[in-house]
Amino acid sequence: MFGRYPAAGRTALVTGAAGGLGRACCAVLAGGGCRVIAADLDAGALAELAGELGDDTTTRQLDVTDRAAVESLVASADRVDVLVNLAGVIRNQTLAKIDDAMLQLVLDTHVMGTLNTMRALTPLMRANGYGRVVNMSSIALRGTVGGCAYAAAKGAIEGVSRSAALELASSGVTVNCVAPGLIDAGMFLTVPEDYRREKAQRIPMGRLGTAGEIAECIAFLASDAASYVTGQTLTVCGGLSIGF
Ligand SMILES: NC(=O)c1ccc[n+]([C@@H]2O[C@H](COP(=O)([O-])OP(=O)(O)OC[C@H]3O[C@@H](n4cnc5c(N)ncnc54)[C@H](O)[C@@H]3O)[C@@H](O)[C@H]2O)c1
């Protein structure tokens, strides 16, 4: 069952909305009564998403690395109560082979993208005395072969989230992260199948997670139910991060 956390009357900006996790997140938030502004770089995928969701969802093409574009989108919205930062890219290269362009793309998309939306929106949330920010980490932060750039980005996102949570704690604005494990959607489907199969065998629950299961956790942190949770990372990985 999805959509346990009502969000009637709230408005959410979701970046990376047309991706595997983004689509599920928009559906769960909209299902809870939230108006959703679904933003993504990919105009074609956004057009498909527009067809899937109801009238309370609007789609906007957005490059989160473009600070002026982010600020212009925020200025055009009446009020945004919830920010979910899902825009992301994954590129794997071992340390010896990392090139500057790849590193810049990964850091710009995840870190600058997250900072750009937070810088544009949190002053308004603070002024309203209410806000929920949910950023995306990953259990890949703990280390994967070829994952230096991605881990650097996710580590930065967790640090930014905790620092912002402290700055905003007294103003009704919470900032948290969700750290998914291996999910049967989105960017994990772009890695080779034998790699996926080998990794999936290590998951204590014996299966990949679903996009809906991540969306449900995002919806919790984005809801009034999570009013006393800030600066935390909710790891959602079927037990993969526990250890052995
Ligand atoms: N799928 C997984 O297993 C998994 C696991 C851990 C963490 N995550 C994280 O979850 C988030 C969503 O991942 P996903 O699996 O849905 O990936 P995805 O590739 O399906 O979706 C990412 C979306 O971000 C968009 N995007 C990329 N660059 C952008 C930019 N500059 N501006 C705006 N939009 C941009 C893409 O167009 C795409 O629609 C990412 O932060 C990812 O790191 C995913």
The ligand as a Tripos MOL2 file, in Angstrom:
@<TRIPOS>MOLECULE
LIG
   44    48     1     0     0
SMALL
NO_CHARGES

@<TRIPOS>ATOM
      1 N1         18.1930    3.5920   -8.4430 N.am      1 LIG1
      2 C1         18.9670    3.2960   -7.4140 C.2       1 LIG1
      3 O1         19.2820    2.1030   -7.1580 O.2       1 LIG1
      4 C2         19.5040    4.3900   -6.5010 C.ar      1 LIG1
      5 C3         20.2080    3.9700   -5.3610 C.ar      1 LIG1
      6 C4         20.7180    4.9400   -4.4980 C.ar      1 LIG1
      7 C5         20.5090    6.2960   -4.7490 C.ar      1 LIG1
      8 N2         19.8350    6.6700   -5.8750 N.ar      1 LIG1
      9 C6         19.6780    8.1200   -6.0740 C.3       1 LIG1
     10 O2         18.3120    8.4200   -6.3090 O.3       1 LIG1
     11 C7         18.2080    9.5680   -7.1680 C.3       1 LIG1
     12 C8         17.3230    9.2230   -8.3620 C.3       1 LIG1
     13 O3         17.9190    8.1500   -9.0590 O.3       1 LIG1
     14 P1         17.1400    7.2630  -10.1360 P.3       1 LIG1
     15 O4         17.5310    5.8650   -9.8920 O.co2     1 LIG1
     16 O5         15.7110    7.6620  -10.1990 O.co2     1 LIG1
     17 O6         17.9430    7.7190  -11.4460 O.3       1 LIG1
     18 P2         17.3880    8.1220  -12.9030 P.3       1 LIG1
     19 O7         18.6010    8.1910  -13.7620 O.co2     1 LIG1
     20 O8         16.2790    7.2190  -13.3200 O.co2     1 LIG1
     21 O9         16.7890    9.5670  -12.6500 O.3       1 LIG1
     22 C9         17.5890   10.7140  -12.5000 C.3       1 LIG1
     23 C10        16.8590   11.8530  -13.1570 C.3       1 LIG1
     24 O10        17.6340   13.0440  -12.9550 O.3       1 LIG1
     25 C11        17.5260   13.8040  -14.1430 C.3       1 LIG1
     26 N3         18.6490   14.7440  -14.2290 N.ar      1 LIG1
     27 C12        19.9520   14.4590  -14.5000 C.ar      1 LIG1
     28 N4         20.6700   15.5950  -14.5280 N.ar      1 LIG1
     29 C13        19.7990   16.6080  -14.2550 C.ar      1 LIG1
     30 C14        19.9520   18.0290  -14.1400 C.ar      1 LIG1
     31 N5         21.1400   18.6260  -14.3430 N.pl3     1 LIG1
     32 N6         18.8400   18.7540  -13.8480 N.ar      1 LIG1
     33 C15        17.6480   18.1630  -13.6600 C.ar      1 LIG1
     34 N7         17.4410   16.8370  -13.7830 N.ar      1 LIG1
     35 C16        18.5200   16.0660  -14.0640 C.ar      1 LIG1
     36 C17        17.5440   12.7860  -15.2710 C.3       1 LIG1
     37 O11        17.0070   13.3270  -16.4730 O.3       1 LIG1
     38 C18        16.6900   11.6680  -14.6790 C.3       1 LIG1
     39 O12        15.3380   11.7850  -15.0430 O.3       1 LIG1
     40 C19        19.6500    9.9420   -7.5420 C.3       1 LIG1
     41 O13        20.1100   10.9570   -6.6740 O.3       1 LIG1
     42 C20        20.4260    8.6640   -7.2770 C.3       1 LIG1
     43 O14        21.7800    8.9360   -7.0070 O.3       1 LIG1
     44 C21        19.3360    5.7420   -6.7560 C.ar      1 LIG1
@<TRIPOS>BOND
     1     1     2 1
     2     2     3 2
     3     2     4 1
     4     4     5 ar
     5     4    44 ar
     6     5     6 ar
     7     6     7 ar
     8     7     8 ar
     9     8     9 1
    10     8    44 ar
    11     9    10 1
    12     9    42 1
    13    10    11 1
    14    11    12 1
    15    11    40 1
    16    12    13 1
    17    13    14 1
    18    14    15 2
    19    14    16 1
    20    14    17 1
    21    17    18 1
    22    18    19 2
    23    18    20 1
    24    18    21 1
    25    21    22 1
    26    22    23 1
    27    23    24 1
    28    23    38 1
    29    24    25 1
    30    25    26 1
    31    25    36 1
    32    26    27 ar
    33    26    35 ar
    34    27    28 ar
    35    28    29 ar
    36    29    30 ar
    37    29    35 ar
    38    30    31 1
    39    30    32 ar
    40    32    33 ar
    41    33    34 ar
    42    34    35 ar
    43    36    37 1
    44    36    38 1
    45    38    39 1
    46    40    41 1
    47    40    42 1
    48    42    43 1
@<TRIPOS>SUBSTRUCTURE
     1 LIG1         1 GROUP 0 **** ****
